[in-house]
């Protein structure tokens, strides 16, 4: 052994490493145990049903949460709720009556008229 390192020091380092490894294993087990107790079934009911890209910065989303649908406008300024209700009328047909040259206001007017 190198000079200045005794067997007691090596034993203390080994015990400290085992203690740290044990704490990591205990933390991982606790997180798994807690995660399994959480109700993760509700997270599966949230999803984007349909997306209509207006241009590179603007789009309209139909978000479905359980039985509720939310029509959301997305822009650089943020999100805007356009409609919220249970199963929006014509939500599957967001592309109807729209052309590539329409601007954001035209699309909002078309979608508002559908609702």
Protein Blocks (a to p, Z undefined) as FASTA:
>chain_A
ZZhiafklmmmmmmmmmmmmmmmmmmmmmmmmmmmmpcfklmmmgccfbdcdfblmbccd
dddehjbccdddddfkbccdfbdcehiehklmmmgoiafkbcfklmmmmmmmmZZ
